[in-house]
Amino acid sequence: MKNLNWFNKIIFFLNIVLTVLTFVAYILPFLAPKLFPILSVLTLFLPLMLILNLLFFGYWLIQLKRQMLLSGLVLLLGITFITKFYKFSENQLPKEEDDFSVMTYNVRLFNLYDWIPQTDVSQNIASFIKEQNPDILCLQEYSHKNDIDFRLYKYKYIFVEGKNTKLGQAIFSKYPIVNEGVIPFPNSTNNAVFADIKRGKDTLRVYSVHLQSIKITPDVHEIDENIQGVSQNQSKRMFKRISTAFKTQQQQAEILKKHKLECSYPLLVCGDLNNSAYSFVYRSVKGDLQDGFEESGSGFGKTYNFKYYPARIDYVFADKKFTVKQFTTFSEFVNSDHYPIVSRLAFKKE
């Protein structure tokens, strides 16, 4: 610090603050949100923290200052978090006859309330599904009020509820569904549904999951106002709302985890967790399953239409009895506040 001018001393102080916050964010995925609900919000900003640490590292490196070691150490210790944020190479395997594909997509009620000004959203989604032709299709925020023809799928399980607007989830399959059900979450309109699917000699269980929303949408102005410092009270309310949602998500994830333990089939867990890959909730739902993006994705893997940074909150988790051969995020397909993701898999040969 003695060899730094006054400006660099300020920069280094900010660097230290960022380092402390980053280390806290590293630890939070291992701590239940109900223990530190407010601090859990930091996990949403971990990608930004990693980028800022990289900038600090570059700043000190250009000056050949030893202070670069601080952010360098942070980035080195967080290498596993970086791969959850960005994949530099795509580990795609050749397509074979025994492969099957699964798509998961939060369709936002097929634009029932005209959030998107387009009038042909349902038709666009229908065309996209037909083009991708997934063998198994999981839809969150599903509504019967759409004009999509799902006759491509001989088998289906649909669960919807609600007084005014009926919404829920749907699993469509080209293979026979031999068992299905819903996993309700207490005091919530969110839930998980599952279907046991018979594919040749094999049976697999597919979960479609939709956890509690943190209620931040691409078209709200509250974040802009908070960033500009317009409303401190509004900022506090937002952080409190997010931390409350995280506690609810933890309870929902525990219910799902218990249900998974009672299943003897290989599992696929698909859906919208409304949380990042750095969260306790993510770790709880994923368990010892494979993250499709980490196995075979590339780039940022952005699944939510959020302009501030590439948020990945939709997932395909696959049992280790599967090989994840391809994983694609269609971030150019804007017909919901989420983007569809498709993964190609195969049972591992014994």
C-alpha positions in Angstrom: 0.0 0.0 0.0 2.9 2.4 0.8 4.2 2.2 -2.8 0.7 3.1 -4.3 -0.4 6.6 -5.2 -3.6 7.9 -3.7 -5.7 6.8 -6.7 -4.4 3.3 -6.6 -5.0 3.1 -2.9 -8.6 3.8 -3.5 -8.7 1.2 -6.3 -7.0 -1.4 -4.1 -9.5 -0.7 -1.3 -12.4 -1.4 -3.7 -10.5 -4.5 -4.8 -10.4 -5.8 -1.2 -14.1 -5.1 -0.7 -14.9 -7.0 -3.9 -12.6 -9.9 -2.8 -14.5 -10.2 0.6 -17.9 -10.2 -1.1 -16.7 -12.7 -3.7 -15.4 -15.1 -1.1 -18.8 -14.8 0.8 -20.6 -15.6 -2.5 -18.3 -18.7 -2.9 -19.4 -20.0 0.5 -23.2 -19.2 0.2 -24.1 -22.2 -2.1 -23.2 -24.4 0.8 -25.4 -22.5 3.3 -29.1 -22.7 3.4 -30.9 -19.4 2.5 -33.0 -19.6 5.6 -29.8 -19.1 7.6 -28.6 -16.0 5.7 -31.5 -14.9 3.5 -30.3 -11.4 2.7 -26.7 -12.6 2.0 -28.0 -15.3 -0.4 -28.9 -12.5 -2.8 -25.2 -12.1 -3.5 -25.2 -15.4 -5.5 -27.2 -13.6 -8.2 -24.3 -11.2 -8.7 -21.4 -13.7 -8.6 -20.9 -13.6 -12.5 -20.5 -9.8 -12.2 -18.1 -10.2 -9.4 -16.0 -12.6 -11.4 -15.9 -10.1 -14.3 -14.9 -7.3 -12.0 -12.2 -9.4 -10.4 -10.8 -10.1 -13.9 -10.8 -6.4 -14.6 -8.9 -5.6 -11.4 -6.4 -8.4 -12.2 -5.8 -6.8 -15.6 -5.5 -3.3 -14.1 -2.7 -4.4 -11.7 -1.1 -6.7 -14.3 -0.6 -3.8 -16.7 1.2 -1.9 -14.0 3.1 -5.0 -12.9 1.8 -4.5 -9.3 1.8 -7.4 -6.9 -1.8 -6.4 -6.0 -2.8 -8.5 -9.0 -2.2 -11.6 -6.9 -5.4 -10.8 -4.8 -7.8 -11.0 -7.7 -5.7 -13.7 -9.3 -6.1 -15.9 -6.3 -9.9 -15.2 -6.2 -10.2 -16.2 -9.8 -8.1 -19.4 -9.3 -10.2 -20.5 -6.3 -13.4 -19.8 -8.2 -12.5 -21.7 -11.4 -15.4 -24.1 -10.9 -17.8 -21.2 -10.7 -16.4 -19.7 -13.9 -17.2 -22.9 -15.9 -20.8 -22.6 -14.6 -20.9 -19.1 -16.1 -19.1 -19.6 -19.4 -18.0 -22.7 -21.4 -15.2 -22.0 -23.8 -15.6 -25.1 -25.9 -18.6 -27.3 -26.9 -18.2 -31.0 -26.0 -20.6 -32.3 -28.7 -20.6 -36.0 -29.5 -21.8 -37.5 -32.8 -25.5 -38.5 -33.1 -26.3 -42.1 -32.9 -29.5 -44.2 -33.4 -30.1 -44.7 -29.7 -29.9 -41.0 -28.8 -33.0 -39.1 -27.6 -33.6 -35.4 -27.1 -35.4 -33.4 -24.4 -36.5 -29.8 -24.5 -37.5 -27.7 -21.5 -39.1 -24.3 -22.0 -41.0 -21.8 -19.7 -43.5 -20.6 -22.3 -45.0 -17.8 -20.1 -48.6 -18.8 -20.8 -47.9 -18.6 -24.5 -48.1 -14.8 -24.2 -51.7 -14.9 -22.9 -51.6 -11.4 -21.6 -49.7 -9.9 -24.6 -46.4 -9.2 -22.7 -44.8 -9.4 -26.1 -46.4 -7.2 -28.8 -46.3 -10.0 -31.4 -49.6 -11.7 -32.2 -48.1 -14.9 -33.4 -46.2 -16.2 -30.4 -48.1 -19.5 -30.1 -47.5 -20.2 -33.8 -43.8 -19.3 -33.4 -43.5 -21.7 -30.5 -45.4 -24.4 -32.4 -43.1 -24.0 -35.4 -40.0 -24.1 -33.2 -41.1 -27.3 -31.4 -41.9 -28.9 -34.8 -38.5 -27.9 -36.2 -36.5 -29.1 -33.1 -38.7 -32.2 -32.9 -37.6 -33.2 -29.3 -38.6 -36.7 -28.1 -39.5 -35.4 -24.7 -40.9 -31.9 -24.1 -41.3 -30.2 -20.7 -43.2 -26.9 -20.6 -43.5 -24.6 -17.6 -46.2 -22.0 -17.2 -48.3 -24.0 -19.6 -51.8 -22.9 -20.4 -54.6 -24.6 -22.3 -55.4 -21.3 -24.0 -53.1 -21.7 -27.0 -53.5 -22.9 -30.5 -50.6 -25.3 -30.6 -51.1 -28.7 -32.1 -49.4 -31.3 -29.9 -50.5 -34.3 -31.9 -46.9 -35.0 -32.7 -46.8 -36.5 -29.2 -48.8 -39.6 -28.5 -48.3 -39.4 -24.8 -48.7 -36.5 -22.4 -49.2 -35.5 -18.8 -50.7 -32.1 -18.1 -51.4 -30.5 -14.8 -53.0 -27.1 -14.6 -54.8 -25.3 -11.7 -56.0 -21.8 -10.8 -59.2 -19.9 -10.3 -59.1 -17.2 -13.0 -56.0 -18.1 -15.0 -55.3 -21.8 -15.1 -51.6 -22.6 -15.5 -49.3 -25.4 -14.8 -46.9 -27.8 -16.4 -46.9 -30.3 -19.2 -44.7 -33.2 -20.2 -45.1 -34.5 -23.8 -43.5 -37.7 -24.9 -43.1 -39.8 -28.1 -42.6 -42.8 -25.8 -45.2 -44.4 -23.5 -45.8 -42.7 -20.1 -46.4 -45.5 -17.6 -46.8 -43.4 -14.5 -47.2 -39.7 -13.7 -48.0 -37.3 -10.9 -47.7 -33.8 -9.4 -45.6 -32.7 -6.5 -47.4 -29.7 -4.9 -45.5 -27.0 -3.1 -47.3 -25.6 0.0 -48.7 -22.1 -0.1 -47.6 -21.6 -3.7 -48.9 -21.9 -7.3 -45.6 -23.4 -8.3 -45.0 -27.2 -8.4 -43.1 -30.1 -10.0 -44.6 -32.8 -12.2 -43.1 -36.1 -13.2 -43.6 -38.8 -15.8 -42.1 -42.3 -15.9 -41.3 -42.9 -19.5 -40.8 -46.3 -21.1 -38.2 -46.3 -23.9 -37.5 -49.7 -25.2 -36.3 -51.9 -22.4 -35.4 -48.8 -20.3 -37.6 -46.7 -18.1 -36.6 -43.2 -17.0 -38.2 -40.6 -14.8 -38.5 -37.0 -16.1 -39.3 -34.2 -13.7 -40.5 -30.8 -14.9 -39.8 -28.3 -12.1 -40.9 -24.7 -11.6 -39.7 -23.1 -8.4 -40.8 -19.9 -6.7 -40.3 -16.8 -8.8 -38.2 -13.9 -7.5 -40.5 -11.6 -9.5 -37.9 -9.8 -11.5 -39.0 -9.5 -15.1 -37.2 -8.1 -18.2 -39.7 -5.3 -18.6 -39.7 -3.8 -15.0 -38.1 -0.5 -14.2 -37.3 -1.2 -10.5 -33.7 -2.4 -11.2 -32.9 0.6 -13.4 -34.2 2.8 -10.5 -32.2 0.9 -7.9 -29.0 1.1 -10.0 -29.5 4.9 -10.4 -30.1 5.2 -6.7 -33.6 6.7 -7.2 -35.3 4.7 -4.4 -33.5 3.2 -1.4 -36.7 1.9 0.1 -37.6 0.2 -3.1 -34.2 -1.4 -3.3 -34.6 -2.7 0.3 -38.0 -4.1 -0.6 -36.6 -5.9 -3.7 -33.8 -7.5 -1.7 -36.2 -8.6 1.0 -38.6 -10.1 -1.6 -35.7 -12.0 -3.3 -34.4 -13.4 0.0 -37.9 -14.5 1.0 -38.3 -16.2 -2.4 -34.9 -18.0 -1.8 -36.2 -19.4 1.5 -39.3 -20.6 -0.2 -37.3 -22.2 -3.0 -35.2 -24.0 -0.4 -38.3 -25.6 1.0 -39.5 -26.6 -2.5 -36.1 -28.0 -3.4 -36.1 -30.2 -0.2 -39.6 -31.6 -1.2 -38.3 -32.4 -4.6 -35.1 -34.0 -3.2 -37.1 -36.3 -1.0 -39.3 -37.3 -3.9 -36.3 -38.1 -6.1 -34.8 -40.4 -3.4 -37.8 -42.6 -3.7 -37.3 -43.2 -7.4 -35.3 -46.2 -8.6 -35.2 -45.1 -12.3 -32.5 -42.9 -14.0 -33.6 -39.3 -13.6 -33.8 -36.2 -15.8 -34.7 -33.0 -14.0 -35.7 -30.2 -16.3 -37.2 -26.8 -15.7 -37.0 -23.3 -14.3 -35.4 -23.0 -10.9 -35.6 -19.2 -10.8 -32.1 -19.2 -9.3 -28.5 -19.2 -10.5 -26.0 -22.1 -10.7 -24.2 -20.6 -7.7 -27.0 -21.0 -5.3 -27.8 -23.5 -2.5 -31.1 -24.3 -4.3 -29.2 -25.3 -7.5 -26.9 -27.6 -5.5 -29.9 -29.1 -3.7 -31.9 -29.9 -6.9 -28.9 -31.0 -8.9 -27.5 -33.3 -6.3 -25.1 -35.8 -8.0 -26.8 -35.3 -11.4 -24.9 -33.9 -14.4 -25.6 -30.3 -15.5 -26.2 -30.5 -19.2 -24.7 -27.1 -19.9 -21.5 -28.0 -18.1 -21.2 -31.3 -19.8 -21.9 -30.2 -23.4 -22.8 -26.6 -23.7 -20.9 -23.5 -24.9 -20.8 -19.8 -24.4 -22.8 -18.1 -21.6 -25.8 -20.5 -21.7 -28.2 -17.6 -21.1 -31.8 -18.9 -20.5 -33.5 -15.7 -19.3 -34.2 -12.5 -21.2 -32.5 -10.2 -18.8 -30.4 -7.3 -20.2 -28.0 -6.8 -17.4 -26.1 -10.0 -17.7 -26.6 -13.5 -19.1 -28.7 -15.2 -16.5 -28.9 -19.0 -16.5 -31.8 -20.2 -14.5 -33.3 -23.1 -16.6 -31.6 -26.4 -16.5 -31.4 -30.0 -17.7 -29.9 -32.3 -15.0 -29.1 -35.8 -16.1 -28.4 -39.0 -14.2 -24.9 -40.4 -14.5 -26.4 -43.3 -16.3 -26.8 -40.9 -19.3 -24.2 -39.4 -21.6 -25.0 -35.8 -22.4 -24.0 -35.6 -26.0 -25.2 -32.1 -26.9 -26.7 -29.1 -25.2 -28.1 -26.0 -27.0 -29.6 -22.8 -25.7 -31.7 -20.9 -28.2 -31.2 -17.3 -26.9 -32.2 -15.8 -30.2 -35.7 -17.2 -29.9 -37.6 -14.5 -28.1 -41.2 -15.6 -27.6 -41.2 -15.7 -23.8 -39.1 -14.2 -21.0 -37.2 -17.5 -21.0 -35.3 -19.2 -23.8 -35.8 -22.9 -24.8 -33.0 -25.4 -24.2 -32.5 -28.7 -25.9 -30.3 -31.6 -24.8 -29.4 -34.8 -26.7 -28.7 -37.8 -24.5 -28.1 -41.5 -24.6 -28.1 -44.3 -22.0 -24.6 -45.3 -21.3 -23.8 -48.8 -22.6 -23.0 -51.3 -20.0 
